[in-house]
Amino acid sequence: MDSKSNPTFYVDKIPVYGDVILSPMTGYSDVPYRAICREYGSAMHYTEFVPVEALGGKPDPDNKFWKRLDQQPEESPMVFQIFGNDPKLIVEVAQKIEALEPDIIDINMGCSTRRVSGRGAGVGMMKSPELIGETFRLLNQYLSVPVTGKIRLGWDENKNYVEVGRMLEESGAKLVAMHGRTKEQKYNGFADWDAIAELKQAVSIPVIGNGDVVEPEDIDRMIEYTGVDAVMIGRGAIGNPWIFSRRSRGDLTFGELIQTIRIHLREMINYHGPFGLIQFRKHFKKYVQNVGPIEQLMAEFMQADSADAFKDALDRCEAQVDINQTIGRLEIELEQFEDCETVL
Ligand SMILES: Cc1cc2nc3c(=O)[nH]c(=O)nc-3n(C[C@H](O)[C@H](O)[C@H](O)COP(=O)(O)O)c2cc1C
């Protein structure tokens, strides 16, 4: 199918062209990284999540939380993701940020971090399906943009994703994305794709499946196995934007890898200023993970204290490798992140 001219699915009336989407990830899915992933084919663009309590005042471009709602004109469909535990405040803030013209507003009901879930926000909301229903009914009543939700399987082994999915649909949600683990699992074990398939069967709104997609073939495997409308990729996309074009990192040449690193670094500095270099380091570690000849130079990169010093290190690196040689098969390691913990 030509995903450029035929939408793969719709979120209410908003067309989505493509079936693979970069996950919202605090500390990673910022404007520069979203732009790179979009180049390779990520079909929808989520901001990092923002606590509604932080958006109480007027929009302030110097405030790190308001800054998360920056968007580029090419990012459509653009999804602003927020979280909270008070339906009225969620709606108030959603109305306010609607003025910044996102295409969609998403409520995070999946974050398992204690600071979020412990106060009934993030996956903490899944303990109260009624509260979810109330929140979405209000959102639907007061907003013009479609509202969507991102969930997990539930809080613990009493998984209630089918109940919550149906509640979301009945209360006006226009899409549900699900990470196939419970709150208690955090990132342990494997994402449950059977559960994702069950949710897809249980609702008629579009479903995005999420969890443990690391290689291009996993994208089609998840779609075939679960029937979802699209696949969302988080950890497997860090340092690996090529996955959105269904290309394996191991098939790249050293030259291509280094070129993307250069572009990403440049965009991070352009967008974040000098702080962009520090922000870039965690991406860089993933770009070169298990890429022997480059990873060996890691210490040199990590000591670079300016963008120029970093670029010099890249030049030296480029001179030492055969830029036309492919990287070769790589071990992919998914980190056991403390979910959404960064930069709260
Ligand atoms: C560092 C990090 C930050 C995250 N931040 C968010 C977030 O802001 N909003 C959200 O809905 N999920 C967040 N997540 C969860 C991911 O979107 C995704 O659901 C999860 O990582 C599972 O997908 P994966 O196996 O492809 O990584 C975060 C995950 C990681 C690793």
The ligand as a MOL file (V3000), in Angstrom:
LIG
                    3D

  0  0  0     0  0            999 V3000
M  V30 BEGIN CTAB
M  V30 COUNTS 31 33 0 0 0
M  V30 BEGIN ATOM
M  V30 1 C 13.3840 6.9390 29.0210 0
M  V30 2 C 11.9350 6.6760 28.8130 0
M  V30 3 C 11.0300 7.7250 28.9160 0
M  V30 4 C 9.6690 7.4940 28.7250 0
M  V30 5 N 8.7980 8.5470 28.7760 0
M  V30 6 C 7.4990 8.3480 28.4510 0
M  V30 7 C 6.5960 9.4460 28.3340 0
M  V30 8 O 6.9520 10.6250 28.5200 0
M  V30 9 N 5.3130 9.1630 28.0130 0
M  V30 10 C 4.8640 7.8860 27.7770 0
M  V30 11 O 3.6920 7.6870 27.4650 0
M  V30 12 N 5.6960 6.8380 27.8770 0
M  V30 13 C 6.9920 7.0470 28.1780 0
M  V30 14 N 7.8460 5.9780 28.1880 0
M  V30 15 C 7.3440 4.6340 27.8230 0
M  V30 16 C 7.5180 4.3640 26.3230 0
M  V30 17 O 6.7480 5.2560 25.5610 0
M  V30 18 C 7.1100 2.9250 25.9590 0
M  V30 19 O 5.7650 2.7530 26.3010 0
M  V30 20 C 7.9390 1.8730 26.6650 0
M  V30 21 O 9.3190 2.2090 26.6470 0
M  V30 22 C 7.7630 0.4730 26.0640 0
M  V30 23 O 8.1010 0.4710 24.7130 0
M  V30 24 P 9.5310 -0.1290 24.1800 0
M  V30 25 O 9.6070 -1.5750 24.5910 0
M  V30 26 O 9.4510 0.0440 22.6990 0
M  V30 27 O 10.6010 0.6860 24.8330 0
M  V30 28 C 9.1990 6.1870 28.4220 0
M  V30 29 C 10.1170 5.1560 28.3090 0
M  V30 30 C 11.4620 5.3740 28.4810 0
M  V30 31 C 12.4120 4.2350 28.3210 0
M  V30 END ATOM
M  V30 BEGIN BOND
M  V30 1 1 1 2
M  V30 2 1 2 3
M  V30 3 2 2 30
M  V30 4 2 3 4
M  V30 5 1 4 5
M  V30 6 1 4 28
M  V30 7 2 5 6
M  V30 8 1 6 7
M  V30 9 1 6 13
M  V30 10 2 7 8
M  V30 11 1 7 9
M  V30 12 1 9 10
M  V30 13 2 10 11
M  V30 14 1 10 12
M  V30 15 2 12 13
M  V30 16 1 13 14
M  V30 17 1 14 15
M  V30 18 1 14 28
M  V30 19 1 15 16
M  V30 20 1 16 17
M  V30 21 1 16 18
M  V30 22 1 18 19
M  V30 23 1 18 20
M  V30 24 1 20 21
M  V30 25 1 20 22
M  V30 26 1 22 23
M  V30 27 1 23 24
M  V30 28 2 24 25
M  V30 29 1 24 26
M  V30 30 1 24 27
M  V30 31 2 28 29
M  V30 32 1 29 30
M  V30 33 1 30 31
M  V30 END BOND
M  V30 END CTAB
M  END
